[in-house]
Structure formats: structure tokens, C-alpha cells
Amino acid sequence: MSYCVHCGVELADSENSCPLCGTPVIDPSRLTTDTIPTFPKEEDHRPINHRFAVVLISFFLIVPVLVTLTIDLLIEPGLSWSLYVLSGVLYLCTFIVFPVACPKLSPYIYIAVDGLSTALILLAIHAVSGASGWYLPIALPVTLWTFIITELFALVVRNKKMIVIRRGGLLFLLLALLSTAIDLTIKHTITWSIYAVIPLVALGLPLFAVSFSRRACDWMRRNLFL
């Protein structure tokens, strides 16, 4: 015995709709496999062919290098401006080809390779341009500081055991440290970085200090949805 879900009228087993209000009768005991909606099948996701992707990307990167090297050799007896294109393409390879070719490496290795390639391309620009006095005292130290801080960034972000508030405070403090290091490298004194350091420290230091108080952390989680 069943009843209409809309008006409550008693329904016969053979009725497909309510005789009073016309509401369709849906009896779960009479549902068949044809009437039960089915979920869509999962799409067949094939794994990426990393070898083919590396070959394809390398082809599109090698073509402009060959063209520019050929033009440079035809115009002048030696290579000059085409070396900038060559070094730029090699630099792109570390950011595009290398991660695709080696997708399972640690992020710290990717950061190290990117830092090394940045130092090398700056060295190539220094050698081709012939300008002196900027690579060793400025470019190389700034690249080194950026590499170190980026590695520390990755270490803090990937540390899942550390609470979010403490991680946020450390990230702000690391940005302040990077700004100060770059300013000291270029100017040998603190100038413009003071405008970045003051707000970064004002945000990072309280967050880092508060992260050691469980009551304060619970309050911030409730009110800031952390």
C-alpha cells in the first residue's frame, strides 16, 4: 500500500500517477535497471608521453636557434648577437624541457637547476656584451640569495607538520630577508628595502610569535578561517 507524496491519497499498485492531483508515482520497489539513472563512465585518461613532449618542445626551441645562428654567420664572420638567443633558449629549456623530461624529481632539484641556469645565462650575457663590473659583485650574489630564499620558501611551504600561521609568518620574514640582501648587495647599505621590510616584518613577526600560543591560534582559525 502506498500514498501520494503530495496530497496523501491512497494509491493502487497499478497506478502511475495520483488520481486526485496527478503527481507521478515513484515507487523504489518497482524501479528497474532501465529506469535507474546511471553515472557517466570515467574518461580514459592516457598517461602523457614525456619523451614525445620533450622532442616536440625541443624541436620548436631548436628551430629559432638554428635560424639566428645561420643569419649571424652570414652577416658577420663570427657569432655575436645570436649567442643571446642561444643562451635564452637554453635558459627556457631548464624551465620547460627539464621538468617535462624528469617529472618525478624533487622540487628542490628544479630550483637548484633554475638557479644554476640563471647564473650561467647572466655569465653568457656578461661574456658576450663585454661589460665588466656587474656580474661578480651584483648579478651572481643576487642570484645566489634568490636561490637560497626560494629553497627555504619551498621547505617552509612543503612542511605540512608546521601550522599555517607559522608558515605564513616565516614566508613574510623570508621576503624581508631577501629584500634586505638584494639592497645590501646593490647599494651596500639599506635604502629602498626599508619600505618593504617594515610591513613584511610587521606581518611576519606577530604571526610567527602567535603560532606558539594555542589559544591565539584557535582564535585566529575561528575568525580568519585558517
N, C-alpha and C positions, 0 to 999 in steps of 0.2 A: 504494500500500500504506500502510495506517495502523495505528496501535496504540492500545490503550486507555490513556488518560491515568492511570487509576487502578491497573490491575493489569498492563498491558503486553502483554495478549493481542493477537495479530494479528487485525485485523478485515477483513471483506469490505467491498467498496464499497457493497453494498446494505444493510448492517446499520445500524440506527439506534440500537442500544444494544449494550453489550458482552454477549456470550453467557455470560460467566463471572460477572461482578459486577453487570451491569445498569446500568453507568454510561452515561448518554446520550452519543452520539457527536455531536460538533460539529465539522464539517469546514468550515473557512472557504471552501474552494473550491466548496462546494455551497450556500452561503448565497445567497439571492435578496433582492431589494429588499423582498419581503413579510416576510422573517424578520429583516432588519436593523432594530434599533430606531432610530427617528428622534427627533431632538431636538425639543422643543416649539417651536412658532413664537413669535417675539418678539411681544410685545403691541404693539399700535398705540398709542403714546403721543402723544396730540394736544397741541400747544402750548397753554399757558394763555392764555386770552383776558384780557389785563391790563385792557383797557378795561371789560369786563363786571365784573371783580373790583373795580375801583375804584368803579364805580357802585353795586355791591351793598354794599360796605363803607361807602361814603359815606351810603347810604340808612339803614343801621342806626345810623350815628352822628348823622345829622341829626334823626331822629325824637325822641330824648330831649331834644335841644336845643330843638326847637320846642315840645315839651310843657312843659318847665320855663320857657321864656320866656313862654309863654301864661299859665301859672299865676302866675308872678311879676307879670305885668302886671295880672292880675285881682285879685290881693290888694293890691298897692301901686301907686301911680301911676307909679313908675319901676322900673327894673331894679336889683336888689340881689344876692340870693344866686344867681340864675340865671346871673350872669356867671362864677361859679366853674365851673358845668357847661359853659358855653360855652368858657371857656379850657381846661378839661380835655379836652374833645372835640377842640379844635384841636391840643392837645398830642399826643393819640393819633394824629391824622392824620399828623403828621410821622414817627411810628414805624411806622405801618401803611399808610396810603394812599400816602404819598410813595415808599417803596421798591417798592410794587407798581406804581405808575404809571410809575416810572423805574427799572427793574431793572438797567440796564446802566451806571449811574453808578459812579464811584469810591467806595470805602468812606470815603475822606476827606471827600467831599462829604456823605455821610449823617451822619457825625459832626459836621460843621460845622452842618448843618441842625438836628440834635438839640440841639447846644449853644445855638444861637440861640433855638430854641423854648423851651428850659428857662429861658433868661434872660427871655424875653417873658412866659411864664406866671407866673414869680415877680414880674415887674413888674405884671402884672394883679392878682395877689393883693395886692400892696402898695398898688395904687391903690384897689381895692375895700374892703379892710379899713380903710384909713385909718391903719394903724400906721406909724410912722416910725422911722428909726434902725437898720434891719436890712438893707435892700436894697443900698444902695451900699456900706456898709462890710463886709458879710458875704456876702450871697447872691450878688451879682454877682462878687466876686473868687473865691469858692469854685467857682462855675460856670465861670469862666474858667480856673482852674487845672485843674479836672477835664477840660475840653475840651482843653487843651494836652497834658496827660499821656495822655489817650485817643488823641489823634492820634499821639503818639510811640509809644504801645503798638502801634497799627496799623502804623506804619512799621517797628518792630522785628520784629513777627510776620511781616509780608509780605516781609521781606528774606531771600529764600531763599539768597542768597550768604553770609550770615553763619551760622556754625556754631551748632548748637543750644545748646551750652554757653554761648556768649557771649550769645545771645539770652535765655536763662534768667537769666543774671546781670544783664543790663540791665533786664529786667522787674522783678526784685526791687528794684533800685535806683530804678526809676521809682515803684514803690509806696511806697518810703521817702520819696521826694521829695514825692509827693502828700500823704502823711500829715503831713509837716512843714509844707507850705504851708498846709494846712487849719488846722492847730493854730496857726500864727503869725497867720493871718487872723482867727481867732475870739478867741484868748486873747492875741495879741501877744507870746507867749513860748512856749517849748517845754514842754509839760506831759504830756498823755496820749500824745502821738505818740512819746515816747521808748521806750515799751513796744512799739511797732510797728517803729520804725526800727532798734533794736538787732538783732532777729533777721533783719529783711529785709536789712540791710547785711551781717550775718554770713554770710548765704547768698549774696547777690548779688556782693559784692566778691571772694570767693575764686573763684567761678565765672568772673567776668569776667577775673581775673588768670590763672587756669589756662588759659583759652581761647587764650592766646598761646603756650602750650607744647604742641608737637605730641605729645611723648611722654606728657604728662599727659592730653591729650585722648584719645589712643589707649587709655590705661589705663582712663579713665572710660567710653569707649564699650564696651570689652570687658566691664567689670564691672557697669556700670549699664544696658547695652543701649540706649544713646542713639543 
